[in-house]
Amino acid sequence: MSQEFDYDLVIIGAGVGGHGAALHAVSCGLKTVIIEAADMGGTCVNRGCIPSKALLAAAGRVRELRDTHHLKAMGIQVSQVGFDRQAIAEHASNLVNKIQGDLTNSLKRLGVDVIRGWGKLAGPQKVTIATEAGEKTITGKDIMLSPGSQPFVPPGITVDDKTVFTSDKGVKLESLPEWVAIIGSGYIGLEFSDVYSALGCEITMIEALDQLLPGFDPDISKLAQRVLIAPRDIETKVGILAKKVTPGNPVRIELADSKTKEVVDVLEVDACLVATGRIPATQNLGLESAGVELDRRGFIPVDDRMAVLSSGEPVPHLWAIGDANGKMMLAHAASAQGIIAVENICGRQQVVDYRSIPAAVFTHPEISTVGMTEPAAKELGKTEGFEVAAVRTYFKGNSKALAEGEGEGMAKVVYRQDTGEVLGVHILGLHAADLIHEASAAIANRQSVHSLAHLVHTHPTLSEVLDEAYKRAIAV
């Protein structure tokens, strides 16, 4: 440790990214402090990944036990399936409390100092912290910003956290409205539609873009609509803007054509979930003291090493990770960035390989993806001069999936025709979120379908949907 500073590393924000960075910093011998003004664990632990997965797990059990046709096919009879909304909500909140406690204890156990208060830059290698006891200043050889993000609420939408709310409130499951509108069909909207529909709510999903599930590979988006939306009590409105949302009983939603912005209908529902994405929580961080300007979307500019940029040049000893830099707004991406930043602080040059970072939607069945969609890969191919191919395999041909009575699903592998290098893999089906990691490793190592096709997979397992895809690719 340098004797010139209070700490080797000062981290502002104790979400998953800041926590992962702190643990790695300690393992590298850095004296570390982490500053948090709100809940330890940030969005993921308190308002995102963790409580939502608890809700999805409980709602998924209800859906499965009420699917009498599925169970009867396996020789199982179940009657009078019920649930307790409050108990499901408590399952989620209890899990949050446990993981939040585990996270806090892990920091203390490893000797990371924790200061509760609002931290902000106060000049080079200096941070001020507004605490209940007053303001204090500390110095750090390096400073890492990990302030996270918050839900984005578009203009015209009024949130009262009772009848109109974001995912922050939704994960508390304080009610089950008979009819709920969900604005946005990305992963947040899709997961909540899974929970609400399983627990008996009627849903209207409103998407401003011209297709549902924007951002997913087109084949996966199409299949998801057939499997996750069409059979359920979900009405969809595509190319429609929720121009004005007024809380109340009922909630009043003015619907407009996304292109013309002219009101085309008025919807009255019991509740409205605003699932229109997230924006960085980058205000009041003292960035001006370091000469740093946010980009037009409010993100902190960084290079591939996670160093903060000012006028395109790295600011010495200043780093930013997670949702705040906008590179990839995923909890595990934030953690990876934190580790990479610490590696660079220690003089070991590292960059993040975003193409190999997977993502998942924990619906029933799940969706997972890593790398490039087929359209994105083809665009890259045009630029770099190579052709792209794709193969698809289906869960209905997989013995394990059929044994589970879960034959709905598909695995798609996108690859270069010349070298066979895997560029992207997309899966919809049972345990897709776990299956994707084999593909993630393949992309990280720039493997080709030619080598992957000769790997041996356990039979019968769901992993064989990828095995079959690799083999099909080399047979094309």
Secondary structure, 3 states (H helix, E strand, C coil): CCCCCCEEEEEECCEHHHHHHHHHHHHCCCCEEEEECCCCEHHHHHHCHHHHHHHHHHHHHHHHHHCHHHHHHCCCCCCCCCCCHHHHHHHHHHHHHHHHHHHHHHHHHCCCEEEECEEEECCCCEEEEEECCEEEEEEEEEEEECCCEEECCCCCECCCCCCEEEHHHHCCCCCCCCEEEEECCCHHHHHHHHHHHHCCCEEEEEECCCCCCCCCCHHHHHHHHHHHHCCCCEEEEECEEEEEEECCCCEEEEEEECCCCCEEEEEEECEEEECCCEEECCCCCCHHHHCCCCCCCCCCCECCCCEEEECCEEEEEEEECHHHHCCCCCHHHHHHHHHHHHHHHCCCCCCCCHHHCCEEECCCCEEEEEECCHHHHHHHHHHHCCCEEEEEEEHHHCHHHHHCCCCCCEEEEEEECCCCEEEEEEEEECCHHHHHHHHHHHHHCCCEHHHHCCCCCCCCCCCHHHHHHHHHHHHC
